[in-house]
């Protein structure tokens, strides 16, 4: 009987010791997890702070590349480097890359942002698809390849419903399979009334006959075919990825856009040239009314 009691007492003691050790281990693990969570969240907050500081500097000066070295925020050391195609050939010519590193004691983490080097509004051509036989000219009248964006990763946040509603209010919703406007359409001017632009919504294709010039903002759901000497004074906007803007390849002659060409599709001069000259006042009228939510510093990626 005595031996049995002794064995039970030893068993109870061992169980108590094991339970105590397990509780201590749980407490230690919990403390470790709490500590790791604190480090993780503190460093993540510092990464965001470093990124937003860099974005603010780029907002004030697009040529800023100095970065930050060993800045300390709440005990976290932050380093920021800023690169573009001139310092890293792997970066697209249209983009700027911001690298942020943060460290608190032994815990380190990093973040990378890719931002648009210029604002959408500064381009003559912005295309999600390919662009061939197109010449971009800046507002000063100089040929400027940097005003042309091909295979862009995103489109400006154009308010399509608002744009279509404006066309409907002006009585310019075209339901034809192919719309062929007269020279000077719709009123010989970019403007509808005061500073409001003409807006035409073409649900099919738009064909501009040789030598004709049309004006205003054109939202075209289909393709745009420009013949010799044809042109648009204003903004050509194609929201659909399947759309094309092109010269006819059997006509020897160039076409033009004076204003802004913004397309989710592709642009092809087919051996001729489509010349697009940036015209700031046309672009400004379009963006302030129908793309006002476009940020001044556009973030293309953040990881």
Secondary structure, 3 states (H helix, E strand, C coil): CHHHHHHHHHHHHHHHHHHHHHHHHHHHHHHHHHHHHHHHHHHHHHHHHHHHHHHHHHHHCCCCCCCEEEEEECCEEEEEEEECCCCCCCCCCCEEEEEEEEEECCEEEEEEEEEECCCHHHCCEEECCCEECEEEECCCCCECHHHEECCCCCCCCCCHHHHHHHHHHCCCEECCCEECCCCCCCCCCCEEECCEECEEEECCEEEECCCCEEEEEEEECCCEEECCCCEEEEEEEECCCCCEEEECCCCCCCEEEEEEEEECCEEECCCCCEEEEECHHHHHHHHHHHCCCCCCCCEEEEC
